Amino acid sequence: MGSVFRPKDLGKGYRKVIENAIKDLHPDTKDTVIRLLLSEDINSEEKLKGVLGQDRFEELLKILREQEDDN
């Protein structure tokens, strides 16, 4: 099971990366995803999977990890 990024893990500009990664989602879904990624809720990973689906969840984490590696 992968880890979800906590707010303290997100560097400056990560919100923009998240928004770009989820730009094709419904606005309410975008807000939910951003809120979950920025929350410190221990169950955020499962909640994100429920909102996005397994494939989209893994794709989003891959994008975030690549961005983290670039920084």
Secondary structure as UniProt FT lines:
FT   HELIX           7..9
FT   TURN            12..13
FT   HELIX           14..21
FT   TURN            22..24
FT   HELIX           27..38
FT   TURN            42..43
FT   HELIX           44..52
FT   HELIX           54..70
//
